[in-house]
Amino acid sequence: MSRKAQIKVEKLTRFLVYVLGHQPDEFGLVPDADGFVTFKELLQAIREEPGWGYVRLASLNEVLIGKDGDLFEVDENRIRALDRRWGLDVENSQFSLPKLLYVAVRRRAHPHVLDRGLKTGQGAYLILSPQKDMALRIGKRKDPSPVLLEVTADRARIEGIPFYSFGQLYLSYEIPSHHIKGPPLPKEPVRAPVKEKKKETKAVSEFHPGTFVLEVGRDPAPQRQGKGKKEKGWKEEARKMRRKGSRDPR
């Protein structure tokens, strides 16, 4: 490996140590209970940063097989830093929250969320941010044009909805629809009028009752069926007979 390539790997190693071991929330990442994040999530977050758009899975593999690869642990499709300086406490909910938190959802989920609220599966979290930009950044990882929604977090907490802080982010498991505000639902697209199919009309014959069309194959005079052939006349027959007579030795 060239010196230039080695410097590039070392720089990426230091960056990964910071992202995974120090401030994952700064990049919109929430590791699981064991401190792992998936390679997909990590690559999405890294490539959003200016100057790191080149990073691919192969780039991470160069770090892992390098001299500082033992700073990380890999488990199938997940990775974590062994030295983690952050903590994730989902046992004690927060008593002090911003008035509003933001979350960005897929466009196709927009109607469902306004009607039924937000809810996660087991072991997952709803990730909310007090910053619109961060909420959109996280939402764009699932939809290039997500819908930004407001959550009245302080009121939801009073009603008993738990929120947990993780650095600059807030986590929850469920948010009722009456605590979610957002843009009105888009109107149903106007469908273009269906064009009526033109009825096929049969060609009207130009012939009238009592007339008929003579088909070539049914012509009673066979000599007319040959293309370009003319019927032999009586003169040609007479010439033929004279030639035959002149050749007769009798």
N, C-alpha and C positions, 0 to 999 in steps of 0.2 A: 504494500500500500504506500502510495506517495505521501510525502510530508503534508501536502495540501489536503489530501483526502483524510489523513489522520487528524488534522486540526479540525476539519469539518465534523468528524465523528465525536471528538472531544467536546466541541461546542454543543452538539446535540445532546450529549450525555449530561452535561451540566443543566441544560434546559429541562430535560426529562426529570432530573432530580428535583428541580424547583416545582415543576408542574405536579408530579405525583407525590412528592414528599413534603412539600411546603404549602403551596397555595392552589389546590385543585379548584376551589370555588372561584378563584380569579378568572378561570377559563371556562366557567360554567360546567364543571365536572363534579359529580357526586359519587365517590367510590362506594362499593357495597360494604356490608358489615365487616368483611375481611380486608378491606382496603384496596380491592382490585377494581380496575376499570377495563372495559373491553378495548381491544386494539382499534376497533372501528370508532368508538367514542373518542379515544385519545387522538387518533389521526385527524378526525374532524376538528377537534379543538385546536390542535397544533397548526393545521393548515390555514386556520382563520387568522393567525397572527402574521403581521407583516414580516416578510423575509423568511418565513418557514413554509411557504406553499409547496416547496419541492419535496417535503418529507413523505416517504411512502413506507410500506411495511418492510421493504428491503433495507431502508435506512435504519429502522429500529433493530433489525436483525444484525446490522453491522455494529450497533452499540452493544447488543447482547453477547456477541461473540468476541467483543473487544476486551481490553485489559480491565475495564471498569464494569463489565457485564454483571459481576456479582453484586452490584448495588441494587439489582432488580430481581424480581421473581416472576416467572411466567407459569400460568396454569391454563393450558389449552389456549383459548382465545382471549385470555385476560393477562394483565400485567399490573404489578404494584411495586412501589419503592419499599425496600426493607427498612429504611430509616424514615419514619413518618412523623412529622412535627405537628400534625393537626389531629383534632378529635371530632368524632361524630357521635353526639349524644341524642338518641331518639327515645329516651326514657323520660326526660324532664322537659316539658313543653315551656315555651316562652310566655312570660307575662307582660312583656313590653314589645309591641309590634308597631311598624309603620301603619299609618292609616290606610294606605293602599299598597298592594303588591300586584305585580304583573305576571302574566303567563301568556304564552303564545301557543295556539293550538292549530292543528291542521284545518284547512278550509272546510273539508268535508265533515269534520267533527263539530264545526261551529254550531249548527242547529241543535245537535244532540246535547252539547254542553250547556247552552242557554236554557234548554228544557229540563235536563236532568242533573246538571252539575258535573263536577269532576271527581273521578275516583280511580285509584290505582289498583293494580293487582298485588298479590302477596309478595312482600319483599321489595317492592318498588316505592318510589316517592314522587309526589308532585313537586317539581322544582319551581319556585317562585323567586322573583327578584324585585327589590324596590326601584330598580332601574329599567326603564323601557328597553333600552338598547341591549342589555344583557338578556332580558326575556325574549326579545326577537332573535338574538344570536342563538340561543338554545333552541327556539322553535324552528329556525331555518334548517336545523339538522334533520328535521323530519318532513318539512314542507318548505319549498323555496319562497313561498309567499304566505306565511302563516297569519292568523288573525290574532291581534293583540287584545287581551281581555284584562279588565280590572277586577281585583278581588278586595272586597272591603274586609281586610284581615282583622282589624280591631273589633269590629262587630261580630265577626265569625268566632273570634276567641271568646268573647263574652257569652256566646251561645254554647260554648263547650267544644268548639273545633280546635284540636291541638295543632300547634305550629312548633317546629324545631329549627333552631338557627344552625347554620353551617357556614361560618365565615361571613361572606357577603350575601349568602343565599338563605332562603327559608324553605323548609320542607313540610309537607303535610300528606295525609293519606286520602282525605276527602274534603270537598268543598261544595256545599249545597248551591243550587242554582240561584237562589235569591241573594246570594252574596257575590254573584258574578255579573259584571256589566260589560257590555261591548257594543260594537257597531250593530245596527239592525241587520236582520237577515236579508240577503239579497233576494230581490223578486225573482220569481221563476222566469227563466229566459223565454222571450216571445218566440214561439215557434213559427217558422215560415209556413204560409198557407200551402197546403198540399195541392199540387197541380193535378187537375183531373186528366186522366189518360184519354187521349184522343181515341175515339172509337174508330176501329178499322173499317173502312168502307170498301166494299167489293167493287171492282171495276165494272162499270155499266157497259154492257155489250153495245156496239154500234149497229148490230144487226137487228132486224125486226122479225117478228114472227113470220114464218113462211120462207125464210132464207136459211142457207146453211153454208158452212165453210168447208171447202174441199181440201182434205188433207192429202199431201203429196203421196203418202204411202198407199192411199186408197184410190188413186187415179186409175180408172179402168184401162187407160192406154199405157202399157208398160214402157213404151219407147220414150214417154215424157219424163220418166223417173230419173234417167241418167242426166247428170249435170253437164251442160255444155254440148250434149249430143243432139243432132238434128235428125229427124226422120228421113230415111232414104227415099228419094223420089223415083218415079217410073223411068226417068231418063237414065239414072245410074244403073237400074236393073237391066235395061236394054243394052247398055254398053258392056255390062258384065257377060251377058249372053253372047254378044258378038265376039268378044275376046275368047270365050270358051269354044265357040264354033271354029274360029280360025286355027285353033291348036289341034282340032280333031283330024287325024291322018286320013280318015276315010274321005 
